[in-house]
């Protein structure tokens, strides 16, 4: 029986703006593939009932981190988790951090070549690398919208995001190189306590895991706070070292953290050294649900949004998991 494959392309994602015609031409050669192109969130939402009725075995999402998270959220709204199709990710965006962990983490051209080799082989569902990840569901924003994503950050993450938009992406730099330049500049600003980057954000936390009491942290100024359901962030970073179970990794670094310059590289690798302690301002957790109390802005897979205020918790929970397929090289 022929495998049914649907490809969803965001025409406005970074790399897709120039490569869409070539991608569409190559995919048109395969009868098992139905290719949909969207240009707005409204078009993507309207497509979901059509996609559900098509009952694909594999959904290939071609876009950046924001496109991937929004599409996965829409899929979770239409499918029960246990009936979701396999998902494959093409790096069609500007940064492609999600594709770097669970997708085809090469250049868009090489990723498309890999998909076509898989299609030429009959699109086998066995023999590839299948990994499961949960998706974060985020509520409590100022606009009342429900959001989905796989990376959430605040504190210096916000200053880094603005620097990337203003100084890096505006010059045409994309991919992990652009993220690497942004990381270096941000860390240098934090080490020097440059006010353009060193702006601690007061955050209170309540962390929940099944069958255990909540872990609560009183409001404290954070220079970095990141939460993710990915195993690997960009440039191979794994900044979560907690050993307990939980689908969400969370790392928090307080303002004034001791020996920051000597410790931050260990934090980014997820490898403790003798300075990486709660007493020195470094904490990492694994959890299933987070309540954040803060008044400010956050980055969810590249989308910036405001919280509902310090008294309204921003609630981060998990849905899924979703199974991601990477075909053989």
C-alpha positions as CSV (number, residue, x, y, z in Angstrom):
1,X,0.0,0.0,0.0
2,X,1.3,3.4,-1.0
3,X,2.4,5.7,1.9
4,X,0.4,8.9,2.0
5,X,2.6,12.0,2.5
6,X,1.5,15.6,2.9
7,X,4.0,18.5,2.8
8,X,3.2,21.8,4.4
9,X,5.4,24.7,3.3
10,X,5.3,28.2,4.8
11,X,6.2,30.4,1.8
12,X,7.3,33.2,4.0
13,X,9.8,31.3,6.1
14,X,13.4,32.5,5.6
15,X,14.9,29.9,3.2
16,X,11.6,29.2,1.4
17,X,11.3,32.7,0.0
18,X,13.9,31.8,-2.7
19,X,13.7,28.1,-3.0
20,X,9.9,27.4,-3.2
21,X,9.7,26.9,-7.0
22,X,12.6,24.4,-6.9
23,X,11.0,22.5,-4.0
24,X,7.6,22.4,-5.6
25,X,9.0,21.1,-8.9
26,X,10.9,18.3,-7.3
27,X,7.9,17.2,-5.1
28,X,5.5,17.2,-8.1
29,X,7.3,14.2,-9.4
30,X,6.0,12.0,-6.6
31,X,2.4,10.7,-6.8
32,X,2.4,9.9,-3.1
33,X,3.0,13.5,-2.1
34,X,0.4,16.3,-1.7
35,X,2.1,19.6,-1.3
36,X,0.3,22.5,0.4
37,X,1.7,26.1,0.5
38,X,0.5,28.6,3.0
39,X,1.2,32.3,3.4
40,X,-0.5,33.1,6.7
41,X,-1.6,31.5,10.0
42,X,-5.2,31.7,8.9
43,X,-4.4,29.7,5.8
44,X,-2.6,27.1,7.9
45,X,-5.6,26.8,10.3
46,X,-8.1,26.5,7.4
47,X,-5.9,23.7,6.0
48,X,-6.1,21.4,9.1
49,X,-9.5,19.8,8.4
50,X,-8.3,19.0,4.9
51,X,-5.1,17.5,6.2
52,X,-7.0,15.5,8.8
53,X,-9.4,14.1,6.1
54,X,-6.4,13.1,3.9
55,X,-5.3,10.8,6.7
56,X,-1.5,11.0,5.8
57,X,1.0,8.6,7.2
58,X,3.7,11.3,7.2
59,X,3.4,15.1,7.5
60,X,6.4,17.0,6.3
61,X,6.6,20.5,7.7
62,X,8.9,22.9,5.7
63,X,9.5,26.1,7.7
64,X,11.2,27.6,10.7
65,X,10.8,27.1,14.4
66,X,7.7,29.2,14.6
67,X,6.0,27.5,11.6
68,X,6.8,24.1,13.1
69,X,5.4,24.9,16.6
70,X,2.3,26.5,15.2
71,X,1.6,23.6,12.8
72,X,2.2,21.0,15.6
73,X,-0.2,22.9,17.8
74,X,-2.9,22.9,15.1
75,X,-2.3,19.2,14.6
76,X,-2.7,18.5,18.3
77,X,-6.1,20.3,18.2
78,X,-7.3,18.0,15.3
79,X,-5.8,14.6,16.1
80,X,-5.8,12.7,19.3
81,X,-2.1,12.2,20.4
82,X,-2.2,8.4,19.8
83,X,-3.5,8.8,16.2
84,X,-1.1,11.5,15.1
85,X,0.9,10.8,11.9
86,X,4.7,10.7,11.8
87,X,6.2,14.1,11.3
88,X,9.3,15.1,9.3
89,X,10.9,18.5,9.5
90,X,12.7,20.4,6.7
91,X,14.9,23.4,7.7
92,X,13.1,26.1,5.8
93,X,13.4,28.9,8.3
94,X,15.9,31.4,9.5
95,X,17.4,29.6,12.6
96,X,15.9,26.0,12.4
97,X,16.8,25.0,16.0
98,X,13.9,22.5,16.2
99,X,14.9,20.8,12.9
100,X,18.5,20.7,14.3
101,X,17.3,18.4,17.1
102,X,14.6,16.2,15.5
103,X,14.5,17.1,11.9
104,X,16.8,17.1,8.8
105,X,19.4,19.4,10.2
106,X,21.4,20.1,7.1
107,X,21.0,22.8,4.5
108,X,17.6,23.1,2.8
109,X,19.0,21.7,-0.4
110,X,20.7,18.7,1.2
111,X,17.6,18.1,3.3
112,X,15.4,18.0,0.2
113,X,17.8,15.6,-1.5
114,X,17.5,13.3,1.5
115,X,13.7,13.4,1.4
116,X,13.8,12.6,-2.3
117,X,16.1,9.7,-1.8
118,X,13.6,8.4,0.8
119,X,10.7,8.9,-1.6
120,X,12.7,7.1,-4.4
121,X,13.1,4.2,-2.0
122,X,9.3,3.9,-1.6
123,X,9.1,6.1,1.6
124,X,9.7,3.3,4.1
125,X,8.5,4.0,7.6
126,X,10.9,1.4,9.1
127,X,14.6,1.7,9.3
128,X,14.7,5.5,9.9
129,X,15.4,7.3,13.2
130,X,12.1,8.0,15.1
131,X,12.2,10.2,18.1
132,X,9.4,11.4,20.4
133,X,9.0,14.9,21.8
134,X,6.3,16.6,23.7
135,X,5.1,20.1,22.8
136,X,4.7,22.9,25.3
137,X,1.3,24.5,25.6
138,X,1.5,28.0,26.9
139,X,-1.4,30.0,28.3
140,X,-1.7,33.2,30.4
141,X,-0.4,35.7,27.8
142,X,-1.7,39.3,27.8
143,X,-3.7,38.6,24.6
144,X,-5.3,35.5,25.9
145,X,-4.1,33.3,23.0
146,X,-3.0,29.7,23.5
147,X,0.4,29.1,22.0
148,X,2.5,26.0,21.3
149,X,6.3,25.7,21.1
150,X,9.4,23.7,22.0
151,X,11.7,26.6,23.3
152,X,10.7,29.3,25.7
153,X,13.0,32.0,27.1
154,X,13.2,35.3,28.8
155,X,15.8,37.5,30.5
156,X,18.8,37.9,28.2
157,X,17.0,35.7,25.6
158,X,15.0,38.8,24.8
159,X,18.0,41.1,24.4
160,X,19.7,38.4,22.3
161,X,16.5,38.1,20.1
162,X,16.5,41.9,19.5
163,X,20.2,41.9,18.7
164,X,19.7,39.0,16.2
165,X,16.9,40.8,14.4
166,X,18.6,44.2,14.3
167,X,22.3,43.3,13.7
168,X,22.4,39.7,12.4
169,X,19.4,38.6,10.4
170,X,19.0,42.1,8.9
171,X,22.3,41.5,7.2
172,X,21.2,38.3,5.6
173,X,22.9,35.9,8.0
174,X,20.9,32.8,8.8
175,X,21.2,29.4,10.4
176,X,23.4,28.3,13.2
177,X,26.1,30.8,12.2
178,X,23.8,33.7,13.0
179,X,22.8,32.1,16.3
180,X,26.5,31.5,17.1
181,X,27.3,35.2,16.5
182,X,24.3,36.2,18.6
183,X,25.3,33.9,21.4
184,X,28.9,35.2,21.5
185,X,27.8,38.8,21.6
186,X,25.2,38.1,24.3
187,X,27.5,36.2,26.6
188,X,30.1,38.9,26.3
189,X,27.5,41.5,27.2
190,X,26.5,39.4,30.2
191,X,30.1,38.9,31.4
192,X,30.7,42.6,31.2
193,X,27.2,43.4,32.7
194,X,26.5,45.6,29.7
195,X,23.1,47.1,30.3
196,X,22.1,46.4,26.7
197,X,22.1,42.7,27.6
198,X,22.3,42.4,31.4
199,X,18.7,43.2,32.4
200,X,17.5,40.8,35.1
201,X,13.8,39.9,34.9
202,X,12.0,39.2,38.2
203,X,10.4,35.7,37.9
204,X,8.6,33.5,40.4
205,X,8.2,29.8,39.7
206,X,6.1,26.8,40.6
207,X,7.1,23.5,39.1
208,X,4.8,20.4,39.1
209,X,5.6,16.8,38.5
210,X,3.2,13.8,39.0
211,X,2.9,12.4,42.5
212,X,5.4,14.9,44.0
213,X,4.9,18.1,45.9
214,X,5.4,21.3,43.8
215,X,8.8,23.0,43.8
216,X,8.3,26.7,44.4
217,X,10.8,29.5,44.0
218,X,10.1,33.0,45.3
219,X,10.4,35.8,42.8
220,X,14.1,36.5,42.0
221,X,15.8,38.4,39.2
222,X,16.8,36.1,36.4
223,X,19.4,37.0,33.7
224,X,18.6,33.8,31.8
225,X,15.6,31.5,32.0
226,X,15.0,28.9,29.3
227,X,12.5,26.0,29.1
228,X,12.4,23.4,26.3
229,X,11.2,19.9,25.3
230,X,14.1,19.6,22.9
231,X,17.2,17.6,23.8
232,X,19.6,19.7,21.7
233,X,19.5,23.4,21.2
234,X,21.5,25.2,18.5
235,X,25.2,24.6,18.3
236,X,24.7,21.4,20.2
237,X,23.9,23.1,23.5
238,X,22.2,21.0,26.2
239,X,21.7,23.4,29.1
240,X,19.6,21.1,31.3
241,X,21.3,18.9,33.8
242,X,18.6,17.9,36.3
243,X,18.3,14.1,36.7
244,X,14.6,13.8,37.7
245,X,12.0,12.8,35.1
246,X,10.0,15.4,33.2
247,X,9.3,16.3,29.6
248,X,10.3,20.0,30.0
249,X,13.9,21.0,30.9
250,X,14.1,24.3,32.7
251,X,17.3,26.2,33.6
252,X,17.4,29.5,35.5
253,X,20.4,31.8,36.2
254,X,19.8,34.5,38.8
255,X,21.1,38.0,38.4
256,X,24.5,38.3,40.2
257,X,25.3,34.6,39.7
258,X,28.8,34.0,40.9
259,X,31.7,33.3,38.6
260,X,29.4,33.6,35.6
261,X,32.2,33.9,33.0
262,X,33.8,30.7,34.3
263,X,30.6,28.8,34.6
264,X,28.4,29.6,31.7
265,X,30.1,27.3,29.2
266,X,29.6,24.4,31.6
267,X,25.9,25.4,31.9
268,X,25.5,25.5,28.1
269,X,27.0,21.9,27.8
270,X,24.8,20.7,30.7
271,X,27.9,19.6,32.6
272,X,28.3,20.7,36.2
273,X,31.4,22.1,37.6
274,X,31.9,23.1,41.3
275,X,30.5,26.5,40.8
276,X,27.2,25.4,39.2
277,X,25.1,25.3,42.4
278,X,21.8,26.8,43.5
279,X,23.7,28.8,46.1
280,X,25.7,30.5,43.3
281,X,22.6,31.2,41.3
282,X,22.4,28.2,38.9
283,X,19.4,25.8,38.9
284,X,18.0,23.3,36.5
285,X,14.9,21.2,36.7
286,X,12.8,18.7,34.8
287,X,9.1,19.0,35.1
288,X,5.7,18.5,33.4
289,X,4.1,21.8,34.2
290,X,5.5,25.3,35.0
291,X,3.8,28.3,36.4
292,X,5.8,31.5,35.8
293,X,5.0,34.8,37.6
294,X,6.5,37.7,35.7
295,X,5.6,40.9,34.0
296,X,7.4,41.2,30.7
297,X,8.1,39.6,27.4
298,X,9.0,36.1,26.3
299,X,10.3,34.3,23.2
300,X,8.5,31.2,22.2
301,X,10.2,29.6,19.1
302,X,10.9,33.1,17.7
303,X,7.5,34.6,18.5
304,X,7.6,37.5,21.1
305,X,4.6,38.0,23.3
306,X,3.7,39.7,26.6
307,X,2.6,38.0,29.8
308,X,-0.7,38.8,31.5
309,X,1.1,40.5,34.4
310,X,2.9,39.4,37.6
311,X,-0.3,38.2,39.3
312,X,-1.5,36.1,36.4
313,X,0.6,32.9,35.9
314,X,2.0,32.0,32.6
315,X,1.3,28.3,32.5
316,X,3.5,25.9,30.5
317,X,2.2,22.3,30.2
318,X,2.9,19.5,27.8
319,X,0.9,17.7,25.1
320,X,1.8,14.8,22.8
321,X,4.2,13.2,22.4
322,X,4.6,13.5,18.6
323,X,6.9,11.1,16.8
324,X,9.5,12.6,14.4
325,X,10.9,10.6,11.5
326,X,14.4,11.1,10.1
327,X,15.0,8.9,7.1
328,X,18.4,7.2,6.6
329,X,21.2,9.4,5.2
